[in-house]
Amino acid sequence: MDLKHIVLAAVLAVSTVSGINLAAQETEDGHIYEHGIPVDMYSVEDGVVGEGDHFSVIMEKLGVPQAKVNDLIAAGRKVFDVKNIRVGNQYHAYFEDDTTGEDNLAYFIYDRDRRSVVVFSLKEEPEVYIDEKDMVTTLHYDEVTINNSLWYDTQKAGCTPLLAIKLSDIYAWTIDFFGLQKGDSYKVVYETEECDGQVMEVGRVLYASFIHAGKEYQAYYFDEGAAGGNKYWNEKGEGSRKAFLKAPLKFSRISSGFSYARRHPVTRRVQPHTGVDYAAPKGTPVVSIGDGVVTKVGYAGAGGNTVHIQHTKNYRTAYLHLSRYGKGIRPGVKVSQGQVIGYVGSTGRSTGPHLDFRIWENNKPINPLKMVTPPADPIAKKNMPAFEAAKARAFEIRDSLQVVSYYKQAVLDPLGE
């Protein structure tokens, strides 16, 4: 079997395993419909809203009488205010031939945003309605090596940056993304929701293998059906979610570590620093690493604006130098893991915006970067057969997409251009 037939078999395998139908869909009357319009029956003219292009101006350019323009505005008054048409957005004008051979505007479609359009119908009675654009679910397989950062190298490899965010969410409890090393890497099978060729969001990650500091961390998607429950598990069926997040904020760098003998950047005195400093722009959201109860909120001298949280009988955390507090954060309030409790600042004794994060175990300060917390409950025994089946499907999809990727590189793009 040659490579062409191998890749076709692989594509078929992907569509079969994932449940995605790759065949084109035909309507009963043989027409191609978009937004409820048989678009193959009309000629189309695409345009972009320019400076000074109010709705009436655009309609005049398209040959619509002012009386009919007024009727359209009136018909859509409760649906879409034409004053909200924005410069730079696209529109599509659909024309039909009348008995005299002249083109008459039948439909005007305005791209309101990346997900929806406003349809103005000039057929018979004027009508205006909003329609959602078609979303396409696409499967991807990618391999990325980290040389700079998760965010940078994911984009450099041609992947959507949303994938970096998704992976950081999945592995938030197991991998310290502030401590990634050059040469770390990941392989991933994932879904994207796309509209007009643009990725709107990353859906399920069916399979991921992340190599960090020489250790492999696998993740598989499996939904047990419990509201708010784990959706990602390792190869043994242990949940990825743990009692505490690895860090209280995203995409930053460590400017100072845990030490009992650090030279303070302001006082220049050698003194203990029993926390970790995360440098980040002012206003970066700071989240609670676990469920708990707020015990203290207020200005704490050198620590500036500070929040203290008691998580369990044994663990408590503190978040220092905040610019401001999260909404509703006050003593006695219960907070959940990942909830915003404040924002990065430089209050108190500080040389610049950063978060000083501290953890105590049994009232003794510990290094947040070395804290080990137990995993959440594993997959229920009754669900293990279904989990193993989901793993097998993920492997099949991965293997099929690898063949497609190989074919593209070796045959379609042999020079890697």
HUFEN-V29148 format. One record per backbone hydrogen bond with DSSP energy under -0.5 kcal/mol. CO is the residue of the C=O (numbers start at 0). NH is the residue of the N-H. E is the energy in kcal/mol with one decimal. If there is no record, write none. Layout:
co: [CO/CO]
nh: [NH/NH]
e: [E/E]
//
This chain:
co: [1/2/3/4/5/6/7/8/9/10/11/12/13/14/14/19/26/30/30/31/31/33/36/36/37/38/42/44/46/48/49/51/53/54/55/56/57/58/59/64/65/66/67/68/69/70/71/73/75/75/79/80/81/85/88/89/90/91/91/92/92/93/93/94/95/97/101/103/105/106/107/107/108/109/109/114/115/115/116/116/117/117/118/118/119/119/120/126/128/130/135/135/137/139/141/143/144/145/148/149/150/151/152/153/154/159/159/160/161/162/163/164/165/166/168/170/170/171/174/175/180/183/184/185/186/187/188/188/189/190/191/191/192/192/193/194/197/197/200/200/203/203/205/206/207/208/208/209/209/210/211/214/215/216/218/219/221/225/229/230/231/232/233/236/237/240/247/252/252/255/258/261/261/263/268/268/270/272/272/275/275/276/276/276/277/278/280/283/285/285/287/288/291/292/293/295/297/299/300/301/302/303/304/305/306/307/307/308/308/309/313/314/314/315/316/317/318/319/320/320/321/323/325/327/329/332/334/335/338/340/341/342/342/343/344/347/352/353/353/354/354/355/356/357/358/359/359/360/363/365/365/366/366/367/370/373/379/379/380/382/383/384/385/386/387/388/389/390/391/392/393/394/395/396/397/398/399/400/401/402/403/404/405/406/406/407/410/412]
nh: [5/6/7/8/9/10/11/12/13/14/15/16/17/18/19/21/29/26/32/38/39/36/33/38/40/41/94/92/90/87/52/53/57/58/59/60/61/63/62/68/69/70/71/72/73/74/75/76/78/79/81/83/84/88/48/110/46/93/108/44/94/105/106/42/103/100/97/95/121/93/109/119/91/111/117/132/111/112/118/130/109/119/120/128/107/121/126/120/118/116/137/193/191/189/187/185/146/182/152/153/154/155/156/158/157/162/163/164/165/166/167/168/169/170/171/173/174/245/176/178/183/145/210/143/208/141/205/206/139/202/137/193/199/200/135/197/194/199/192/202/190/205/220/188/218/186/210/211/216/184/214/211/217/209/207/232/223/228/223/221/239/219/236/378/233/375/286/254/278/276/272/263/270/267/263/270/261/258/274/277/356/254/255/278/354/252/283/343/340/341/337/244/334/309/331/307/305/302/303/348/320/299/321/297/318/294/295/310/316/292/361/310/311/359/308/357/306/355/344/346/304/342/328/329/332/293/291/338/287/325/285/322/323/282/353/349/279/344/355/277/356/319/275/317/365/315/361/363/360/358/367/369/370/370/372/242/382/383/383/386/387/388/389/390/391/392/393/394/395/396/397/398/399/400/401/402/403/404/405/406/407/408/409/410/411/412/413/415]
e: [-2.0/-2.7/-1.7/-2.1/-2.2/-2.7/-2.1/-2.2/-2.5/-2.4/-2.2/-2.8/-2.6/-1.0/-0.6/-0.7/-1.2/-0.6/-0.6/-1.1/-0.8/-1.5/-2.2/-1.9/-2.1/-1.6/-3.2/-2.9/-2.6/-2.8/-2.2/-1.8/-2.4/-2.5/-2.2/-2.0/-1.5/-2.7/-1.4/-1.9/-2.5/-1.6/-2.2/-2.4/-2.2/-2.4/-1.9/-1.0/-1.3/-3.1/-0.7/-2.5/-1.4/-1.6/-2.9/-2.5/-2.5/-0.5/-2.9/-2.4/-0.5/-3.2/-1.6/-2.0/-2.8/-1.7/-2.3/-2.3/-3.0/-2.9/-0.5/-3.0/-2.5/-1.3/-2.8/-3.1/-0.6/-1.8/-0.5/-2.3/-2.6/-0.6/-0.6/-2.0/-2.5/-0.5/-1.8/-3.5/-3.4/-2.6/-0.6/-2.9/-2.3/-1.9/-2.2/-2.5/-0.6/-3.3/-2.6/-1.7/-1.7/-2.4/-1.5/-1.9/-1.9/-1.9/-0.5/-1.4/-2.2/-2.7/-2.2/-1.7/-2.4/-2.6/-0.9/-1.3/-2.7/-2.5/-1.1/-1.8/-2.3/-3.9/-3.3/-2.6/-2.6/-2.1/-1.2/-1.6/-2.4/-2.5/-2.4/-0.7/-3.3/-1.3/-2.8/-2.0/-2.7/-0.5/-2.9/-0.6/-2.2/-0.8/-1.0/-2.9/-2.3/-2.1/-0.5/-0.7/-2.5/-1.7/-1.9/-2.8/-0.5/-2.8/-1.9/-2.0/-0.7/-2.1/-0.6/-2.6/-2.6/-2.2/-2.0/-2.5/-2.6/-1.6/-3.4/-0.7/-2.4/-3.2/-4.3/-0.7/-2.9/-2.0/-3.0/-0.6/-2.4/-2.5/-1.5/-0.6/-2.8/-2.1/-1.2/-0.6/-2.3/-1.4/-2.0/-2.7/-2.8/-1.3/-2.9/-2.1/-2.7/-2.8/-3.5/-2.5/-2.7/-2.0/-1.8/-2.1/-3.1/-2.6/-2.4/-2.0/-2.1/-2.4/-1.1/-0.6/-2.6/-2.5/-3.1/-2.4/-1.2/-2.7/-2.7/-2.3/-1.7/-0.9/-0.5/-0.9/-0.6/-2.0/-1.9/-0.6/-1.9/-2.8/-2.4/-2.2/-2.2/-2.0/-2.9/-2.8/-0.8/-2.6/-2.3/-1.1/-0.9/-0.7/-0.5/-2.8/-0.7/-2.4/-2.3/-2.1/-2.3/-1.7/-0.5/-1.4/-2.9/-0.6/-0.6/-1.7/-0.5/-0.7/-0.5/-1.1/-1.8/-0.6/-1.2/-2.1/-2.8/-1.9/-2.0/-2.3/-2.2/-2.2/-2.2/-2.3/-2.1/-2.4/-2.6/-2.8/-2.3/-2.8/-2.1/-1.5/-1.8/-2.5/-2.5/-2.6/-2.3/-2.0/-3.0/-2.6/-1.5/-1.9/-0.6/-2.0]
//
